[in-house]
Amino acid sequence: MSIKPIRLFGDPVLRTQAEAVTDFDAELRKLVKDLSDTMIEAPGLGLAAPQIGVSLRVFTYYVDDVLGHLVNPVLRLSEQEETDDEGCLSFPGLAFPTKRAYGMVASGFNMYGEPVTLEGTGQLARCVQHETDHLDGVLFIDRLDNAQRKLAMKEIRAAEWWGEPAPVVKVSPHATGGQAY
């Protein structure tokens, strides 16, 4: 089991667009395992690689007793929308009503580079949209209306975890800069 620290709101990695995965190798499989272990331990419904400080387009999910992952996701969203409470492991203890597409079809790859298509509504659709947003540097508070965003920021500033120093990000000495290339 390899549990990684989860980056909190304010860490710049959460606002950075993640790079596409190009190598489907043992390093990627270890990343998926680390994401899964960390997400289940937290516990959470989803976890994107940037949330553990890895700027690659991969996330895991655990919805309706199904554990899965998606690499390099591309989404098609339904026009029908719904608003429901949504939280995030990078915002511990906070949840706000967030509008999302009711249904989605996500295509991408598994950790072995095989094509994968996920289709779902409700909680699965919300989770996949939320985690894909993380890969684009978008946070769920960005999707709140002005009044809710103002309330969210007030609650964030009052949270005991707010103001913690951002973790030190080490730069890899290797030519790939720590990326899976």
Secondary structure as the mmCIF struct_conf table of DSSP 4:
data_model
#
loop_
_struct_conf.conf_type_id
_struct_conf.id
_struct_conf.beg_label_comp_id
_struct_conf.beg_label_asym_id
_struct_conf.beg_label_seq_id
_struct_conf.end_label_comp_id
_struct_conf.end_label_asym_id
_struct_conf.end_label_seq_id
HELX_LH_PP_P HELX_LH_PP_P1 PRO A 5 LEU A 8
TURN_TY1_P TURN_TY1_P1 PHE A 9 GLY A 10
HELX_RH_3T_P HELX_RH_3T_P1 PRO A 12 ARG A 15
BEND BEND1 THR A 16 THR A 16
HELX_LH_PP_P HELX_LH_PP_P2 GLN A 17 ALA A 18
STRN STRN1 GLU A 19 GLU A 19
HELX_LH_PP_P HELX_LH_PP_P3 ALA A 20 VAL A 21
BEND BEND2 ASP A 25 ASP A 25
HELX_RH_AL_P HELX_RH_AL_P1 ALA A 26 GLU A 41
TURN_TY1_P TURN_TY1_P2 ALA A 42 PRO A 43
BEND BEND3 LEU A 45 LEU A 45
STRN STRN2 GLY A 46 ALA A 48
HELX_RH_3T_P HELX_RH_3T_P2 ALA A 49 ILE A 52
TURN_TY1_P TURN_TY1_P3 GLY A 53 GLY A 53
STRN STRN3 LEU A 56 LEU A 56
BEND BEND4 ARG A 57 ARG A 57
STRN STRN4 VAL A 58 VAL A 63
TURN_TY1_P TURN_TY1_P4 ASP A 64 ASP A 65
STRN STRN5 VAL A 66 LEU A 77
BEND BEND5 GLU A 79 GLU A 79
STRN STRN6 GLU A 81 GLY A 87
TURN_TY1_P TURN_TY1_P5 LEU A 89 SER A 90
BEND BEND6 PHE A 91 PHE A 91
TURN_TY1_P TURN_TY1_P6 PRO A 92 GLY A 93
STRN STRN7 ALA A 95 ALA A 101
BEND BEND7 TYR A 102 TYR A 102
STRN STRN8 GLY A 103 PHE A 109
TURN_TY1_P TURN_TY1_P7 MET A 111 TYR A 112
BEND BEND8 GLY A 113 GLY A 113
STRN STRN9 PRO A 115 THR A 121
HELX_RH_AL_P HELX_RH_AL_P2 GLY A 122 LEU A 135
TURN_TY1_P TURN_TY1_P8 ASP A 136 GLY A 137
HELX_RH_3T_P HELX_RH_3T_P3 PHE A 140 ARG A 143
BEND BEND9 LEU A 144 LEU A 144
HELX_RH_AL_P HELX_RH_AL_P3 ASN A 146 ALA A 158
BEND BEND10 ALA A 159 ALA A 159
TURN_TY1_P TURN_TY1_P9 GLU A 160 GLY A 163
HELX_LH_PP_P HELX_LH_PP_P4 GLU A 164 SER A 172
BEND BEND11 PRO A 173 HIS A 174
TURN_TY1_P TURN_TY1_P10 ALA A 175 GLY A 178
#
